[in-house]
Every structure is written in structure tokens, then in C-alpha cells.
């Protein structure tokens, strides 16, 4: 998704193109997410994380993934003077009316304890007595130029919840999510899948494909 709402600050005289070899800041303090973003960029760019630069984590006041990705990209770009790439992503559960959604990281608490977050999802779903296992991951990616425009895209993959968690790969909610919206379906969780296989089909990969089409 690239639309007018995602093209904030656009100047018709500014080239919205990312040159190979450009130094970018990945606006995240999550090491797993930083690794995934670097992998998706296919070594086209020199990537440094916000954590490595000692950048503060901004508040995320928006009500959408795109809105929060834009906030993070804007803050990192303006603080570092580098073009910034930010991700805002989360797990949405049908039985919980889309929660945790944009609050996915907050359910893990300040220590980013995703074992706790996954247990909380399981408990909340059990409380609803709703047996619909449907869930989906959403990823919004935003690229911001320092004091310049921001471009944002979004990707989604559908799947089903499974408990108990399975697999030690990936990060976040990966061990409780089985992707189903891929040819033939899969029975592995994201936490069990080979990282390259996950990267080929994930919500983040789908968002990146849209970003690549827009800016590369």
C-alpha cells in the first residue's frame, strides 16, 4: 500500500529513490527485527540500527501500524541525519477482535518477554470461549528522509494460532503462528521454519516487496 496518506512531506523536486550503498538506520531496538530488516534489504545498503546509534525509542501514539511506522522512521531520520527504515508490526487475532494488534510489543512488557505475551494471548482467547483460530500478522514499513518525506507500505499474511508454542527460531509471536495463506499451506510455525523460508512469505517480506517496487 502506497497512498497519499503515506507520502507525508513529499517534495516533487526530491528523488524518492534509494541508491545502492546508501547508509540507512533501521529504526528498531529489537535485535531480531534488525536482523530481519537487514536480510530483507539484500545487502543493497549499509544498515546500522537505532540501538547502535544510541537513539531514543519514540512514543507510538498512532492507532495504525502505518502511523506508528511513520513516527519511528521520522524520529530516527531526524535524530541521525540518515535515511531511516522503520517497521511496525504485530499479531492480530480474530477471537480477540484484532488484538493485540498495534499493542503486540506492549503485551510483552518492558522486558520484551514474548513467552509472557504468548501465554497472555492463549489466556485471553480461552476466556472468550471463541474457537476461531484465525490470526494474521501485519507489517508496515516506512522510509523517512531527514527533514523530508516519508513513504510507507503494508504487508499481511494470514494464518492460525497454535498452542503450546513451537520452535525456537524467529522472534516475537512466531512460535504460535502457522501461516496458511501460502500455496499448499504449511504446518510449521514461523518459529519452526528456516529463516530463509519465512523471509520468503512473511508479512515483512510482502511489505518489503511493495517498498522495493516503490523506491528501488
C-alpha positions as CSV (number, residue, x, y, z in Angstrom):
1,X,0.0,0.0,0.0
2,X,1.4,3.3,-1.0
3,X,-1.0,6.2,-0.9
4,X,-1.3,9.9,-0.3
5,X,-1.6,9.4,3.4
6,X,1.7,7.6,3.4
7,X,3.6,10.2,1.3
8,X,3.9,12.9,4.0
9,X,6.1,15.8,3.3
10,X,6.6,14.9,-0.3
11,X,8.5,17.4,-2.3
12,X,8.1,16.9,-6.1
13,X,11.7,18.0,-6.5
14,X,13.1,15.4,-4.2
15,X,14.0,12.0,-5.7
16,X,12.2,9.2,-3.9
17,X,14.8,6.5,-4.8
18,X,17.2,4.6,-2.6
19,X,20.6,4.4,-4.2
20,X,22.5,1.1,-3.6
21,X,25.2,1.5,-0.9
22,X,23.3,4.2,0.9
23,X,23.8,4.2,4.7
24,X,20.4,3.6,6.4
25,X,19.4,3.5,10.0
26,X,17.0,0.6,11.0
27,X,14.7,2.3,13.5
28,X,14.5,-0.5,16.0
29,X,16.0,-1.7,19.3
30,X,14.8,-5.2,18.7
31,X,17.8,-7.3,17.6
32,X,15.7,-9.9,15.9
33,X,13.8,-7.3,13.9
34,X,17.0,-5.5,13.0
35,X,18.4,-8.8,11.6
36,X,15.3,-9.4,9.5
37,X,15.2,-5.9,8.1
38,X,18.9,-6.2,7.2
39,X,18.3,-9.5,5.5
40,X,15.3,-8.2,3.5
41,X,17.4,-5.3,2.3
42,X,19.5,-7.9,0.5
43,X,22.9,-6.2,1.3
44,X,21.9,-3.3,-1.0
45,X,22.6,-0.8,1.8
46,X,24.8,-0.2,4.8
47,X,22.5,-0.7,7.7
48,X,23.0,0.4,11.3
49,X,20.4,0.0,14.0
50,X,18.9,2.8,16.2
51,X,20.2,0.9,19.2
52,X,23.8,1.0,17.8
53,X,23.5,4.8,17.4
54,X,22.0,5.2,20.9
55,X,18.8,6.8,19.5
56,X,15.9,7.1,21.9
57,X,12.7,5.0,21.2
58,X,9.9,7.4,20.4
59,X,6.4,7.1,21.8
60,X,4.0,5.3,19.4
61,X,0.7,7.3,19.7
62,X,-0.9,6.4,16.4
63,X,-3.8,4.0,16.0
64,X,-2.5,2.1,12.9
65,X,0.7,0.2,12.0
66,X,1.4,2.6,9.2
67,X,1.0,5.6,11.6
68,X,3.5,4.2,14.1
69,X,6.0,3.1,11.5
70,X,6.0,6.7,10.2
71,X,6.5,8.1,13.7
72,X,9.5,5.8,14.3
73,X,11.1,6.4,10.9
74,X,10.7,10.2,11.2
75,X,12.2,10.2,14.7
76,X,15.2,8.1,13.6
77,X,15.9,10.1,10.4
78,X,15.7,13.5,12.1
79,X,17.9,12.4,15.0
80,X,20.6,10.6,13.0
81,X,20.6,12.6,9.8
82,X,20.4,9.3,7.9
83,X,17.5,7.9,5.8
84,X,15.6,5.7,8.2
85,X,13.7,2.5,7.7
86,X,11.1,1.6,10.4
87,X,8.9,-1.3,10.9
88,X,5.7,-1.5,12.9
89,X,4.2,-5.0,13.0
90,X,2.1,-7.2,15.1
91,X,-0.2,-10.1,15.6
92,X,-3.9,-9.7,15.1
93,X,-6.2,-12.4,16.5
94,X,-9.8,-12.9,15.2
95,X,-11.1,-14.2,18.5
96,X,-9.8,-11.0,20.2
97,X,-11.2,-8.6,17.7
98,X,-7.8,-7.9,16.2
99,X,-5.9,-7.6,19.4
100,X,-3.1,-7.4,20.4
101,X,-2.5,-5.6,17.0
102,X,-0.5,-2.4,17.4
103,X,-0.1,-3.3,21.1
104,X,1.7,-6.5,20.3
105,X,5.1,-5.4,21.7
106,X,3.5,-3.9,24.8
107,X,1.8,-7.2,25.7
108,X,5.4,-8.5,26.1
109,X,6.1,-5.8,28.8
110,X,9.1,-3.6,29.2
111,X,11.4,-6.7,29.2
112,X,10.0,-7.8,25.8
113,X,9.1,-11.2,27.3
114,X,7.3,-12.8,24.4
115,X,6.8,-16.1,26.3
116,X,4.6,-14.0,28.6
117,X,2.9,-12.3,25.7
118,X,2.1,-15.7,24.0
119,X,0.7,-17.0,27.3
120,X,-1.4,-13.9,27.5
121,X,-2.8,-14.4,24.0
122,X,-3.7,-18.0,24.9
123,X,-5.4,-17.0,28.2
124,X,-7.4,-14.2,26.5
125,X,-8.5,-16.5,23.7
126,X,-9.6,-19.1,26.3
127,X,-11.6,-16.5,28.2
128,X,-13.6,-15.7,25.1
129,X,-14.6,-19.3,24.5
130,X,-14.3,-18.5,20.8
131,X,-12.7,-21.4,18.9
132,X,-11.8,-19.4,15.8
133,X,-8.0,-19.9,15.4
134,X,-7.7,-17.3,12.6
135,X,-4.9,-14.8,13.1
136,X,-2.8,-12.6,10.8
137,X,0.5,-10.7,11.0
138,X,0.7,-7.2,9.6
139,X,3.8,-5.3,8.9
140,X,4.1,-1.6,7.9
141,X,7.4,-0.3,6.6
142,X,8.2,3.4,6.5
143,X,11.2,5.1,4.9
144,X,11.9,8.7,6.0
145,X,14.4,11.2,4.7
146,X,15.9,13.6,7.3
147,X,13.5,16.6,7.5
148,X,12.0,15.2,4.3
149,X,9.2,12.9,3.0
150,X,8.1,9.6,4.4
151,X,6.9,6.7,2.3
152,X,5.0,3.8,3.9
153,X,3.8,0.4,2.7
154,X,2.0,-2.5,4.3
155,X,2.0,-6.3,4.0
156,X,-0.1,-9.0,5.6
157,X,0.0,-12.8,6.0
158,X,-2.9,-14.9,7.3
159,X,-2.7,-18.0,9.4
160,X,-3.9,-19.8,12.5
161,X,-2.9,-19.8,16.2
162,X,-1.4,-23.0,17.7
163,X,-0.6,-23.7,21.4
164,X,1.7,-24.5,23.0
165,X,4.3,-22.5,21.2
166,X,6.6,-24.5,18.8
167,X,10.1,-23.7,17.6
168,X,13.0,-21.6,18.8
169,X,13.6,-19.7,15.5
170,X,12.2,-16.3,14.7
171,X,11.1,-13.9,17.4
172,X,8.1,-12.4,19.0
173,X,4.9,-14.4,18.4
174,X,6.4,-16.6,15.7
175,X,6.1,-19.9,17.7
176,X,2.3,-19.7,17.9
177,X,1.6,-18.7,14.3
178,X,1.1,-21.2,11.5
179,X,0.9,-19.4,8.1
180,X,-2.0,-20.6,5.9
181,X,-2.3,-18.1,3.1
182,X,0.6,-19.6,1.0
183,X,0.4,-22.2,-1.8
184,X,-0.3,-25.6,-0.3
185,X,-0.4,-24.1,3.2
186,X,2.2,-25.1,5.9
187,X,2.0,-26.9,9.2
188,X,5.2,-25.4,10.6
189,X,5.0,-22.3,12.8
190,X,7.1,-19.3,12.0
191,X,9.2,-20.3,15.0
192,X,10.0,-23.7,13.4
193,X,10.6,-22.5,9.8
194,X,14.0,-22.0,8.3
195,X,14.6,-18.2,8.4
196,X,15.0,-18.0,4.6
197,X,11.7,-19.8,4.1
198,X,10.0,-17.5,6.5
199,X,11.5,-14.4,4.9
200,X,10.2,-15.6,1.5
201,X,6.5,-15.5,2.6
202,X,6.2,-13.3,5.7
203,X,4.2,-10.1,6.2
204,X,7.5,-8.3,6.4
205,X,8.6,-9.8,3.1
206,X,5.3,-8.8,1.4
207,X,5.7,-5.2,2.8
208,X,9.3,-5.1,1.5
209,X,8.2,-6.2,-1.9
210,X,5.9,-3.2,-2.1
211,X,8.6,-0.9,-0.8
212,X,11.1,-2.3,-3.3
213,X,8.6,-1.6,-6.1
214,X,8.2,2.0,-4.9
215,X,11.7,3.0,-4.1
216,X,14.3,0.7,-5.7
